Amino acid sequence: MLKSHELLGFMSPALATDILSFIFESDKAAYKATLAAVAQAKHVRPVFLERQPREARHAMMLSALTKPQLDEAAAAFIRAWLVKKHMPILADFMNALEIPNENGVVEDLPTAVDDAKLKSGVEILLGKYPHETVAVYLNAFNDMNTANWPNLKALLESDTRLQLGNHA
């Protein structure tokens, strides 16, 4: 299963850049936290990164976030993007699985889900949203939650529509 830093490494550069741009524009706290984590990993002060041209700074940040030591920062970064920008994906998935939720947010996940409901939920997402976004969400969901459903893991590994890294 892909960890958050691996997700950033395998997704298309365009999507990674879109995520960082969205966080920069929409969630200053998450952006500053990510910037601080990257600065610490690079042994520089955050102000050093802030003074870099945005394009160069973002390229440096995305490169750093693909490293294992920044997995926690990468997870928070992806989670912020999903919750702020893609709440409908979260809600549609939970609703398809018939899991009580509040706009896709769940307090306690079941330890297992029915195969048919899972497949139906994935099909709903793939029918409504870009496949790469769905793949990032489902991989992040499986990695960041304690439920770790074996049938979701198997689906992520076997369904080519949910594979990352197929970009040019």
N, C-alpha and C positions, 0 to 999 in steps of 0.2 A: 504494500500500500504506500502511496506517495505521501511524504511529509510535506508540510507547507513550503519549505524552501525548495523542495523538488518540484512542486506544482508551479512555482514561479519560473523555474528553469525549463520546464517542459512546455509551458503555454507559449503561444505565439508572442513574439516581441510586441506586436501591435496591441494585444490584450493586456500584457503586463504594463505597457506604457499608458494605456487607457485607464487601468486601475489606479496607477500612481497619479495621473492627472486628475482623476475624479476625487481621490483622497485629498490632493493638494487644494482643489477648489471647494470641496464640500465638508471636509472634516479636519479642520486645522489641528485639533488635539491629536488625532491619529497620525497626521502627517508629521507633527513635531516629535511625537514619540518614536516614529519610524526613523526619522532623521537622527534623533539622539542615539538610537540603538546602532545605526550604521556608523555614526561618528565614533562611538565608543569602540566598536569592532575595528575601525581603521586607526584608532589611537590619535584622533584629532578632535578638536572642539567643534560642536555643532555650527558655530559661527563660520568656521572655515568652509564647511559645506554650503552654508547659506549664501556665502559670497561667490560661489561658483555660478556660472550661467546655468539657468534652470535645466536646459537640455543635458548638459554635461553632468550636473548634479543628479538628475534623475537616472541617467545611464549608470552612474556610479552606485547609486542607491539600489537599483534593480540588480546589478551584478552582485553586490554584497548580500542582498537578501536571498540569493540562491545558495548561500553557504550554510552548512549545518549549524554553526554556532549562532546563526540568526533565525533559526526555525521559529522560536517563540515570537519574535518581532514579525516574521513573515505571516505567521498564523493570525496575529492581531490585525495586521494590515489587510489580509484577505477577508477576515471576519467583518471588519469595518465596512469594506466595500460591499460584501454580500448583504449585510443588514441595512445599510444606508441606500444602496442602489437597487438591490434585487430582492426586496421583501416579497414581491409576488411569487418568485420562484420558491422561496422557502414555504410560503403559505400553501401554494398549489401542491407541493410535495407532501406536506403534512396532511392536508385535506384528502389527498388521494389515498394516503395510507390510513385514513380515518383516525388520526392521532389528534387529540384535542390540543389546540394551539392558539396563541394570540398573535396574529399577523406572522405566522411561521415560527414563532418562538415557543419552545416547549420547556417546561420545567423538568419533567421526568420522561425519558424515552423508554419505550418497552425494550426488553432484552432481545426480542425477536419480532420480525414482521413476516406476514404471509407472502410467499413467493408471487402469487398472482397479483396481490395488491402492489407489491414492489415493482413488478414489471409494468403494470398499468400506470403507476405513478411516474416511472421513468419515461414511458411512452408519451404521457401527457406533457412532461417537461420538454422532451425532444421535439414535440409537435408545436410548441409555443415559443420556445426560446432558442438562441443560437447554441449549437451542439457544444462548442468549446466552453461556453459559460456554464452550461449544464454539467459538463464533465468536471470543471473546476469546483462547482458547488458540491457535487456528489462526492468527489474525492476529499474535499475539505470537510464535509459533513462526516464522512466515515473516519477521517483522521482525528478530528477535533472532539468527537463525542465518545463517551465511554461505552455506548451500546455496541459498536463494532459488529454489525450484523454480517455474518458469513455470506449470506445470499447477496448482499449488496457488494461485498468485496469480490465475489465470483462474477457478478454482473459487470463491475468496473473492469475486471481483467479480461472478460470475454467479448464484450460488445464493442466493436471497433468504433462506433459513434461516440463512445465515451473515452477514447484513447487520446492522450495529449502527445504533442511532439510531432504531429503530422504536418507541420507548417513548413513552408519553403524557406 
